[in-house]
Amino acid sequence: MPSLIDIRRRVRSVKNTQQITKAMKMVSAAKLRRAQDQAIAARPYGVLLRQMLANVAQGAANDPDAGAHPLLAVRPEQRILLVVITADSGLAGAFNSNLIKLAQRFADEHRNATLTFELIGKKGVNYFRRRFGGIAGTHTDLFRRVKFEDAERIANQIIARFESGEVDAVYLFTNEFKNAMAPALTSTRILPIEVPKTAQTVDYIYEQNPGELLGSLLPRYVRLLIYRAFLESVAAEHAARMVAMEAATKNASEVIDKLTLLMNRVRQASITREIIEIVSGASALE
């Protein structure tokens, strides 16, 4: 049985850990509200841009040059680029591990193709750098403050690789913010762009050629997908960390209760032993 001093040290250590997890939960809860507002605010713009893309594509259907845009070119997927967005830090439950498993499963299913990785976030960089050689680019420390310029820079690099024929398809792996309890793992092919179909079409009055307008909308659409993935991932990360730290705080309370009970039993046994020794000594003197 451990000594009373050892148990007190363990209780003090667990209480210190509990204070840290409680503080991290409060910080993540505060950051979650802002990140959630940003992610939700970007969704209507994405829906409208997607709808506009569908309408312009239908308007440009009669233009023979519209379908020849490089971002619409469908090729056999022999060279695939995986864009994996993870967090820069841990302590967020299975937030990073589940996404990495999803990307790893995709890589295993397409092992016959040539795979390259565009890694965003330290957790993904640390995992895939040790296991795969085709790392096209790594990006870290982008989520302290999400900027559209960072997403635009990465999207432009991805677009350039696809247009040059360096890759035949681009897949995006990220955690989409669903609710505060659990994120939604998503795997989306962003290139080549599949022009969405819409039942409700809008007949625009075009000042420029519809094919040219479609060509300017397609890169913008890819940049928006990357930027939205950033916002969704940050919100999902804070939600996952808040839930994980809440569970850790609760577990620490249970551990403290068990250690306190054990400490009381050890103290009671020590007192009982001392009483027995005193009584035995007094009996011996008689």
C-alpha positions in Angstrom: 0.0 0.0 0.0 1.4 3.4 -0.9 2.4 5.8 1.8 0.2 8.8 2.9 2.8 11.2 1.5 2.8 9.6 -1.9 -1.0 9.7 -2.1 -1.0 13.4 -1.2 1.5 14.1 -3.9 -0.6 12.3 -6.5 -3.7 14.2 -5.4 -1.9 17.5 -5.7 -0.5 16.6 -9.1 -4.0 15.6 -10.4 -5.5 18.8 -9.0 -2.8 20.8 -10.9 -3.6 18.9 -14.1 -7.3 19.5 -13.6 -6.7 23.3 -13.3 -4.8 23.2 -16.6 -7.5 21.2 -18.4 -10.2 23.4 -17.0 -8.4 26.5 -18.2 -7.8 25.0 -21.7 -11.5 24.2 -21.9 -12.5 27.8 -21.1 -10.0 29.1 -23.7 -11.3 26.8 -26.4 -14.9 27.7 -25.6 -14.1 31.4 -26.0 -12.2 30.8 -29.3 -14.9 28.5 -30.6 -17.6 31.2 -30.7 -15.5 33.5 -32.9 -14.3 30.6 -35.1 -17.9 29.2 -35.4 -19.2 32.6 -36.4 -16.6 33.0 -39.1 -17.2 29.5 -40.5 -21.0 29.9 -40.6 -20.7 33.4 -42.1 -18.6 32.0 -45.0 -21.1 29.3 -45.9 -23.8 31.5 -47.6 -21.1 33.0 -49.9 -19.9 29.5 -50.8 -23.5 28.4 -51.7 -24.1 31.5 -53.8 -20.8 31.2 -55.6 -21.6 27.5 -56.3 -25.0 28.5 -57.6 -23.6 31.3 -59.8 -21.0 28.8 -61.1 -23.7 26.4 -62.2 -25.7 29.2 -63.9 -22.7 30.6 -65.7 -21.7 27.1 -66.8 -25.1 26.5 -68.2 -25.0 29.9 -70.0 -21.6 29.0 -71.4 -22.8 25.5 -72.6 -23.0 26.7 -76.2 -19.5 28.2 -76.0 -17.0 25.6 -77.4 -14.2 27.2 -75.5 -15.9 27.1 -72.1 -15.4 23.4 -71.6 -11.7 23.6 -72.6 -10.7 25.4 -69.3 -7.8 23.5 -67.7 -9.5 23.3 -64.3 -12.4 21.3 -65.9 -10.1 18.8 -67.6 -10.8 15.2 -66.5 -7.8 12.9 -66.8 -7.1 9.4 -65.5 -6.1 9.7 -61.9 -2.5 8.5 -62.2 -1.0 11.3 -60.2 -3.0 12.5 -57.2 -2.4 15.4 -54.8 -3.8 15.1 -51.3 -4.4 18.3 -49.4 -4.6 17.3 -45.7 -5.6 20.0 -43.1 -4.8 19.1 -39.5 -4.2 21.1 -36.4 -0.8 22.5 -35.2 -1.3 21.1 -31.7 -2.9 18.1 -30.0 -5.0 17.7 -26.9 -8.1 17.7 -29.0 -9.2 14.1 -28.7 -9.4 12.2 -32.0 -9.5 15.3 -34.1 -6.2 14.8 -35.8 -6.0 11.0 -35.7 -9.3 10.4 -37.3 -8.5 12.7 -40.2 -5.0 11.2 -40.7 -6.6 7.7 -40.7 -9.0 8.8 -43.4 -6.2 10.2 -45.6 -4.0 7.1 -44.9 -6.9 4.8 -45.9 -7.3 6.8 -49.2 -3.6 6.5 -49.8 -3.7 2.7 -49.2 -6.6 2.4 -51.7 -4.7 4.3 -54.3 -1.3 2.9 -53.8 -1.0 2.2 -57.5 -1.1 5.9 -58.3 1.6 8.4 -57.7 0.7 10.3 -54.5 1.9 13.7 -53.4 0.9 15.6 -50.3 0.2 19.2 -49.5 0.2 19.2 -45.7 -1.3 22.0 -43.6 -0.8 21.7 -39.9 2.0 20.3 -37.8 0.2 17.0 -36.9 -0.2 16.0 -40.5 3.3 17.1 -41.4 4.8 15.1 -38.6 2.8 12.0 -39.6 3.1 11.9 -43.4 6.7 13.2 -43.6 7.9 10.0 -41.8 5.9 7.7 -44.0 5.7 9.2 -47.5 8.3 10.8 -49.7 6.2 12.8 -52.1 5.6 15.9 -50.0 4.8 18.8 -52.3 4.6 21.4 -49.6 4.2 22.0 -45.8 2.4 24.8 -44.1 2.3 25.4 -40.3 1.2 28.1 -37.9 -1.5 29.4 -40.2 -4.4 28.9 -37.8 -3.5 31.4 -35.1 -5.3 33.9 -37.3 -6.9 32.6 -40.5 -6.1 34.8 -43.5 -7.6 34.6 -46.9 -4.1 35.4 -48.3 -2.7 32.2 -47.0 -5.5 30.1 -48.5 -5.2 32.0 -51.8 -1.4 31.3 -51.9 -1.9 27.6 -51.3 -4.8 27.4 -53.7 -2.8 29.1 -56.5 0.0 26.6 -56.0 -2.4 23.7 -56.3 -4.1 25.2 -59.4 -0.7 25.7 -61.0 0.3 22.1 -60.5 -3.0 20.9 -61.9 -2.9 23.2 -64.9 0.6 22.2 -65.8 -0.3 18.5 -65.7 1.9 17.7 -62.7 -1.2 16.2 -61.0 -4.3 14.7 -62.4 -6.6 15.1 -59.4 -6.7 17.0 -56.1 -8.5 15.7 -53.0 -9.1 17.8 -49.9 -9.2 16.1 -46.4 -10.5 18.2 -43.6 -12.7 18.3 -40.5 -15.9 20.2 -41.2 -17.6 21.9 -38.2 -20.8 20.2 -37.6 -21.6 20.9 -34.0 -19.8 21.4 -30.7 -19.8 17.7 -29.9 -18.2 16.1 -33.0 -16.7 17.3 -36.3 -17.6 15.7 -39.7 -14.7 14.1 -41.6 -14.8 15.2 -45.3 -13.0 13.9 -48.3 -13.7 16.1 -51.4 -12.3 16.1 -54.9 -11.7 19.8 -55.7 -9.9 19.4 -59.0 -10.9 18.8 -61.7 -13.9 20.9 -60.8 -17.2 19.2 -61.3 -19.6 22.0 -62.3 -22.7 21.6 -60.1 -26.1 21.1 -61.6 -29.0 23.3 -60.6 -32.7 23.0 -61.2 -33.3 26.7 -60.9 -31.3 28.6 -63.4 -30.9 32.4 -63.7 -30.6 33.9 -67.1 -27.9 36.5 -66.7 -27.2 39.4 -69.0 -23.6 39.0 -69.7 -21.4 42.0 -70.4 -18.4 39.7 -71.2 -18.3 36.3 -72.8 -19.8 33.6 -70.6 -16.8 31.3 -71.2 -14.4 34.1 -70.0 -16.6 34.7 -66.9 -16.6 31.0 -66.2 -12.8 30.9 -66.5 -12.5 33.7 -63.9 -15.0 32.0 -61.5 -13.3 28.6 -61.4 -10.0 29.6 -59.7 -12.0 31.8 -57.3 -14.1 28.8 -56.5 -11.1 26.7 -55.6 -9.6 29.5 -53.4 -12.9 29.7 -51.6 -12.9 25.9 -51.0 -9.5 26.1 -49.4 -10.4 29.2 -47.3 -13.6 27.6 -46.1 -11.7 24.4 -45.2 -9.4 26.6 -43.0 -12.4 28.2 -41.2 -14.2 24.9 -40.8 -11.1 23.1 -39.5 -10.3 25.8 -36.9 -13.9 25.8 -35.6 -14.0 22.0 -35.4 -10.6 21.9 -33.7 -11.7 24.3 -30.9 -14.9 22.3 -30.5 -13.0 19.0 -30.2 -10.5 20.5 -27.8 -13.3 21.9 -25.6 -15.0 18.5 -25.4 -11.7 16.7 -24.8 -10.7 19.0 -22.0 -14.1 18.8 -20.4 -13.8 15.0 -20.4 -10.3 15.3 -19.0 -11.5 17.6 -16.2 -14.3 15.2 -15.3 -11.9 12.2 -15.3 -9.5 14.2 -13.0 -12.3 14.7 -10.5 -13.0 11.0 -10.5 -9.3 10.3 -9.9 -9.2 12.8 -7.1 -12.2 11.2 -5.4 -10.6 7.7 -5.6 -7.3 8.9 -4.3 -9.0 10.8 -1.5 -10.9 7.7 -0.5 -7.6 5.7 -0.6 -5.9 8.4 1.4 -8.6 8.2 4.1 -8.3 4.4 4.3 -4.5 4.6 4.6 -4.8 7.3 7.4 -7.4 5.2 9.2 -5.2 2.1 9.0 -2.3 4.1 10.3 -4.3 5.4 13.2 -5.6 2.0 14.0 -2.1 0.5 14.0 -0.8 3.2 16.3 -3.7 2.6 18.7 -3.0 -1.1 18.7 0.7 -0.4 19.4 -0.2 1.9 22.3 -2.6 -0.6 23.8 -0.1 -3.4 23.4 2.6 -1.4 25.1 0.4 -0.5 28.0 -0.6 -4.2 28.4 3.0 -5.2 28.4 3.8 -2.8 31.2 1.1 -4.3 33.4 
